Amino acid sequence: MQDLNLKQQKFVEEYCLDQNATQAAIRAGYSAKTAQVQGSRLLSNVMVLRSVKDRYQEHRNRSNVSIDMLTYQLEQMRLLALKTANPSAGVAAVMAIAKLHGFLITKIEQNVTIGLADKLMAARRRAKFH
């Protein structure tokens, strides 16, 4: 995160807590009046997005979370669903873990990721011509 300013670094830390860009912007010190716009703008910044992804990867590595482990837990919840009448709390917990670790990608996050790929490709094209 060395290429980010202090507010951007704080935004990355806060965004990784709950994946709420508006609230993360407010907690990072941006104005509440412009937080929604700032949060969106920050998530379109290539360096901010890379820092968010790096933080998630570091946490996954530290926590030893994998798609295999989450799949196993979901399968256990599915089997529990066959035995009990209320396994939804267990499934919700596993899904929360998956989201926390960045394994669930919402439509908004997909758009940001696609936007990042587009920006990187455009930068490469510009670099070839200069």
NORDA-V444527 format. One record per run of one state. SS is the DSSP state (~ for helix, > for strand, _ for the rest). FROM is the first residue (numbers start at 1). TO is the last residue. Records with the same first field share a line. If there is no record, write none. Layout:
SS: FROM-TO  FROM-TO
This chain:
_: 1-5  19-20  28-34  44-45  64-66  84-87  101-106  130-130
~: 6-18  21-27  35-43  46-63  67-83  88-100  107-129
